[in-house]
Amino acid sequence: MELGIAGKTALVCAASKGLGKGCAMALAAEGAKLVIMARQAGTLAATAEAIRVATGAEVTTVVGDITTEAGRDAVLIACPAPDILVNNAGGPPPGDFRNWGQKEWFEAVNGNMYSPIDMIRRTLDGMIERRFGRIINITSAAVKQPFEPLGLSNGARSGLTGFVAGISRDPARFNVTINNLLPGLFDTERGHGAATLIGESRGLSARDIIAGLPAGRLGMIEEFGATCAFLCSQQAAYITGQNILIDGGNYRGTF
Ligand code: NAD
């Protein structure tokens, strides 16, 4: 399927590894011009080169922390008018909520709620003026099915989800959509860490947890990226305000 996004500019945050990299690679394969951001220059440069070699895409890198004002300024100077924005950042640490005070909560809310909201605030109206925009927020399956030790993630990401539900309808008439992608367990550093953590909570190994998933395996970043690319396509203009779970069937509800 031709997705109709060749030549569009895609800004992918936290994209040197994992799910962000999967999205960047898939968008580049569809002909998008990329601006990718992450904190570590070496890893980011290697990822950019891998994407160029694999797809021939134009890839610009910005080294920075997306959870800081300075990081967001830097990436928006490099890419002031993205057609596609993929919001992503590292997830908060696990723990017991009894040990989390204001500092821990403010950091989680800053990283996984406020930062993507600020990126949306600063790019949405330009997309509306240009009559094309696709915003994808990488959140978590925990929004739909919380895992207690990841309470900071459950809380902060649910805040983002509620906000997005409120603002994602009006832009649709201007061909601008906003959707959330909810990963279950994926084959990334964070995914392996989460499988270990879930295993510990049940007296099982990470391997047991992964084997027990309905799909019997972790998700692949290529699968995640392909879903992201479709949601960014011309064909997906009628999909907005949705929370799309990609978890190999692990959520057991009927809907
Ligand atoms: P990952 O650790 O494999 O990769 C994270 C990427 O983000 C890296 O490139 C890292 O350099 C970059 N990054 C992290 N913090 C950043 C920051 N502040 N500024 C700029 N770049 C930053 O993680 P992942 O598995 O790709 O997960 C991506 C997001 O999805 C995370 O928020 C994670 O919690 C969430 N998530 C992942 C899974 C999973 O199974 N992988 C499941 C649920 C939710």
Residues whose N, C-alpha, C, O or C-beta is under 5 A from the ligand:
A	BS01	NAD	A14 A15 S16 K17 G18 L19 G20 M37 A38 R39 G64 D65 I66 T67 A89 G90 G91 I138 T139 S140 A141 P183 G184 L185 F186 T188 E189 R190 G191
